């Protein structure tokens, strides 16, 4: 009887594995996972319910308390501005990190840990292998690209696992251009979720850019065609202990590696404000921003985006709350910011992994391409008189 049950179990597992890698059935399963895992859990619950709760607490209790406390004991205005000014370490940097970004990456890391622990990830690599070969990559590249939805910096390091230089450059380019990190993506979900058609437009533009840039890169860059070999572990029900341990480990990494970058960003903005450099860069960014049909205030969000991609998206969140962006403008801003320059941390990793020449060429291409796509979307909206 025991042998019979094991045999039945193996047959069921085998059938299940075949379903996951079958493009006709596996595709809808992937859409189901993306919809309920990323959109509903990360986008609606993480970036909506949790962010609203924490953001309200920061604005109503923590920030006022911090401002009163700092002003009570410190009389030197520049230091007050550094800590609790408009771009202060506490009022902006820590608020962004804890109230807006933390709940989003927590929910993403939790979903990713479930997918990873179940053994579904290698099957996803098999499922997309044929499509990825059209853009010069093998199914193996799905791992760094999926990791990019968590953190593009970490994902760029993982491109080391790709076998050829050509694949590494294509994957790095796509990560820098068209793969939003979980925090940025979650904030964009929060910004656009109330207008599902706006979110769909954002998704299809980014997905189309991902495919077309990957396809053209595979035609332009020299090198051998990708091959794909991967060890496939057995499917299993995720171990809840493993899921929480992986989530906790990645959140620990977030606090140790990313939180200091938010504080550093606030410090650099403070230095920029003191020296006038910040205002000068914002002034220069106002020209291409107006070129996209956006208000000049959006330039600040793009500058934030260079410090951290999610920092920039959180800047758009503040602009939306201030009713400075229409839905059309919000979609254009989200598309352009998603495609915008990689953050400082990712740029530095690109320099290290791909070399100065490739990293600079990728960044220059991404900068001009992002604004070109934003301009084109604005042109289409105006030409066809689309009002979202």
N, C-alpha and C positions, 0 to 999 in steps of 0.2 A: 504493500500500500504506500509506503514512504517513497519508494522508487517511482511509483506511478505519479504521485503528487509532484515530485521534483521534475519529472519529465514534462508534465502539464505546465508547470511553472516556467521551464526553459522554453517550451513552445510559445507560451504567451509573451515572454520577454523577447524572443526572436521576432515575433510578429510586430511587437511594439517598436523594436529597433528599425525594422523595415519601414514602418509607417513614418517614423521621424525623419528618415533620409529620403523618402519618396517626395519629389517636388510637388506633386498634385495634392498630397495630403499633408506633408510636412510644412508646406508654405502657409496654408491656413492655420496650422498649429502655431507657427512662428508669429503670425499676425495676432492670434489670440493671446500669446504670451506678451507680445509688445503692448497690446491694448490694455490688458488687465495688470500686467507687471509694471510697465513704464508709465503709461498714460494715467490709468486709474489710481494705482498705488503711489507711484512716485509723483506724478503730475498733480492729480486731484487731492489725494490725501496728504502727501509730503509737502508739496509746494503750495497747496491751498490751505487745508485745515490747520496743519502744524505751523506753517509760516505765519498765517494770520494770528494764531494764538500767541506765538512768541513775539512777533512784531508788535502787537498791541501791548504786551507786557513791557517790552523795551521802551516804547514811546510814552506809555502812561506812568511807568514806575521807575525803571532802571535808569533811563537817560536823565529824567528830571532830578533824580536823587544824585546821580554822578555829577551833573552840572552844578547843583547847589553845593555839593561837598567840595568840589575842586575850587569853585569861586570863593568859598568861605576861607580856605586855607592858602590859596595861591593868588597873589595880586599881579603877577607878571603876565600881561596879556598874551604874548607869544606862546608861553607854556600852557596857558588856559586854552588857547586855540588848538595847540597840539593834542591836548587830551580830550576836550569836549566842544571844540569848534564845529563848524559845518562839516569839516572833513577830519574830525578828531579821531584819535585811536579808539576811544570808548564809544563815542556817539555814532561813528561811521564804521571803522574797521571791525571792532568787536561785535557791533550790532549786525553788520553784514554776515560775519563769520558764524555767529550763534543763532541769530533770529531768522536769517534767510537761507544761508548755505547749509548749515548743519542738518536741519530736518530733511533736506532734499538728498544730500549724499548718504545719510543714514538709511533712508528708505531704499535708495538705489543699491547700496552695498548689500542690504538684506536680500533684495530680489536677486542680485548677481550671485550671492553665496548659495542660494537655493538652486539656481540654474547650474552653477559650477559643481555643487556637491551631488547633484542627481546624475551627472555624466552626460547631460544633454549638450554641453558645449562642443565636444568633438563631433557629435552628430550634426550640429549646426554647421560646423566646418565642412563636412561632407555635403550637406545640403546646398551650400552656397558656392561650392568649388567651381562648378561649371560657369556660373555668373561671374565670379571673381577672375576667372581666366580671361574673360573679355576685357578686363581692366588691368591686365598684366600681373595679377596676383593669384596665388593658390588659396585653397580653403584654409590653409594654416594661418593666413593673415587675418582671419576672422577674430582670432584671439586678441592681438593688439588693438584691432579696430573696435571690438566690443569693450575692451578695457578702457579705450579712449572715452567711452561714455561715462566712465568713472573719473578718470583723470588723464588728459592727453599727454602730460609730462611723463607719467609712469608708463603709459602705452608706448611712447616713443622709445623708451629704454627697452621695452619688450620686443620691439622690431628687430633686435639682435637675433632673435630666434628664426627669422626669415633667412632662407639659404643664399640668396643672391643680392648683390649690391643694387640691382635694378628694382627688385621688389621692396627693398628697404627704403629707397628714395621715393617710390610711388606711395608706399604706406605712410611715410613721414609727411609727404605733401598732402595726402587726404586727411590725415590727423590734424594738420595745421589749418586746413581749409574748411572741411565739411563734416567734421565729427565734433559736435558740442559735448563738453564735459557734463556730467550729471547735474552739477549745480547750475550751470548756465541753462541747460535744457529744462531743468525743473522750473527755474524762474520764468523762462519763456512759456512753458505750459501754464504757469500761473497767470501770466500776462494775457495769453490768448485763449485760455480754456472757456471763457465766457462767450467767445465767438468761435464755435467749432470750425466754420468755413475758413476763418482767418488762420487757424492752426493748421488746417489741411493745406492751404496755399503755402505756408511756411515749410511744411514737411516736404511737399512735392518739389519745391524750388531747391531745397537743400539736397534732396535725394537725386534730382536731375543733375545738379552740379557735381555731386559725388561720382555719378556714372560717367558723365561726359568728360570731366577732367581726368578721371582714371583711364578711360578709353583712349583719349588723346595722348596721355602720358605713355601708355603702353605702345603707341605707334611711334612716338618721337624718341623715347629713350632706347638706346641700344642695349643688347643683352639677351641672354638665353630665355626661352619660354619657361614659365614656372611648372614645376612638378609637385605632386602632393603625396606624401606618405605620412600617416599618423597612427599611433597606437590608440585603439578605441577601448576605453574601460567599460565594464558592464554598467548597465542602467541600474539605478537603485533609488529607493525612497530617501530623500535628503535626511541626514542625521541632524536633528534640531540643535544638538550640542555643537556640531561642526559649523552649522550656519551662523549661530551666535558668536562663536569663537572667531570665524573669518570676518564677520561684520565688525566685531570689537577691535580686531587687529588693524583693519583698514581705517577705522575711526581714530584709533590711536595714532596711526600714520598721519591722518589728516591734521590732528591737533599738533603733532610734533613738527610736521613739515609745512603745512599750508597756513595755519593760524599765524605763525611769525611773518609770513609773506603779506597777510592782510595788515598787520601792524606796520611792517616795513612800507607798504603802499601808502598808508596814512602819513607816515613820517616823510616819505618822499614828496607827497602832495604838499605837506606843510612847508618843507624846504622850498618847493617850487612856488608856493604862495609868497613866502618871505622874499625870495629873490626876483619874483615877477616872471619866472620861467613858465610856471603853470598857466598863468593867464595868457602868455604869448602863444604857447602850444594850443590852448583852447581856441584862441583867436584864429590861428592858422587852420585848425580843424573845422571852424565854422563855415569856411568856403565850400569844401566838398560836402559837408552836411547839408547846406542849403541846396546844393546841386542835386541832392536826393529828395528835395521837397520837405525837409525836416526843419523844425525850429532850431535856432542856434544853441539852445540849452542842451540839445542832444550831444553836442561835441564833447561835453564833460563825460558822458557815459562811454564814448569811444576811447577817450583817454584813460578812463578807469579800466576799460577792457584790455588795454596793453599791460596794465599791472597784473590783472587777473581777469580771465574771460567772464567768470561768474560775477566779479566785481562790477564789470560793465553792465551785465544783465540786471544786476541789483540796482544800478543807477537808472535804468529804464523803468524799473519797478517804482522808484520814487517819482519819476517824471509822469508816469501814468496816474499815480495817486494825486498829483498836482493838476491833473487834467490838461497837460500841455501837449498831449499827443492824441490825434484822432486814430481810429482803428486802422485806416489805411497807412498812416504814418508809423503806427506801432508795428505793423507787419513788415514794412520796409526797413525800419530800424532793427527789428529782430533778425531779419534775413541778413542784412549787412553786417551786424555785430557777430552773428554766428560764423560768417565767412571771414571775419576781420582777422587781423594779425594774431598769431599765437601769443600767449602771455609771456612775460619775461622769463619765467621758469622753463617753459617749453622751448622758448627761443634759445636759451643757454644750453639745454639738452640737445637741441638740434645742431648747435655749433659743435658740441662734443661728439655726437654720434655720426653726423653727416659731413663735418668739416665746414670751414668758413665759407667757401665758395657756394656749396650747395645750400647751406642754411640761409645765406643772404639772398640767393636767387629765389628760393622758396618764399621768403618773407616779402620780397619786392613784388613777386607775382601775386601773392595772396592779398597784399594791400590794394593794388590796382584792380584786381579781379573782383574783390568784395564790393568796392564802390561802383564798379561797372555793372554788376548784377543788380545792386540796389537802384541805380539810375534806370536800368532797363525795366525793372518791376514798376517803378514810379511812372515811367513813360507809358507802359501798358495800362496801368490804372487810369491815367489821364486820357489816353487815346480812346479807350473803350468806355470811359466815364463810369468806372467801377467804384462803387461806394460800399464798403464792408460794414 
